[in-house]
Amino acid sequence: MLIHLKTVHRWAKTCEKEGLKCLKPKFGGGKHSKLTFNQLVELDNYIMKHKL
């Protein structure tokens, strides 16, 4: 699973300001993914394999 460097940088800066509690997801809106974690991993592997 790839995470963009900008996202990691944003997480690190937020964590420096707010502490480790900020790493807990905040589902304040929008729909949750209909894919399971395993399905997301499989999709990521497929995308990487086929260079999509």
C-alpha positions as CSV (number, residue, x, y, z in Angstrom):
1,M,0.0,0.0,0.0
2,L,1.5,3.3,-1.0
3,I,1.0,6.5,0.9
4,H,2.0,9.8,-0.7
5,L,5.0,11.6,0.9
6,K,2.9,14.8,1.3
7,T,0.3,12.8,3.3
8,V,3.0,11.4,5.6
9,H,4.5,14.8,6.1
10,R,1.1,16.2,7.0
11,W,0.5,13.4,9.5
12,A,3.9,14.0,11.1
13,K,3.3,17.8,11.4
14,T,-0.1,17.2,12.9
15,C,1.2,14.6,15.3
16,E,3.9,17.0,16.5
17,K,1.3,19.6,17.3
18,E,-1.5,17.3,18.7
19,G,0.3,14.2,19.8
20,L,-0.4,10.5,19.0
21,K,-4.1,10.9,19.5
22,C,-4.3,12.6,16.1
23,L,-3.5,9.3,14.3
24,K,-6.9,7.9,15.2
25,P,-9.2,8.2,12.1
26,K,-11.9,10.8,12.2
27,F,-14.9,9.7,10.2
28,G,-16.8,13.0,10.3
29,G,-18.5,12.6,7.0
30,G,-18.8,10.9,3.8
31,K,-19.3,7.2,3.1
32,H,-17.0,4.5,4.4
33,S,-15.3,2.3,1.9
34,K,-17.3,-0.7,0.8
35,L,-14.1,-2.6,0.2
36,T,-12.6,-4.7,3.0
37,F,-8.9,-4.1,4.0
38,N,-8.0,-7.3,2.2
39,Q,-9.8,-6.1,-1.0
40,L,-8.0,-2.8,-0.8
41,V,-4.6,-4.6,-0.5
42,E,-5.6,-6.8,-3.5
43,L,-6.6,-3.7,-5.5
44,D,-3.3,-2.0,-4.6
45,N,-1.3,-5.0,-5.7
46,Y,-3.2,-5.2,-9.0
47,I,-2.6,-1.5,-9.7
48,M,1.1,-1.9,-9.0
49,K,1.4,-5.0,-11.1
50,H,-0.3,-3.5,-14.1
51,K,1.2,-0.1,-13.6
52,L,-2.2,1.7,-13.7
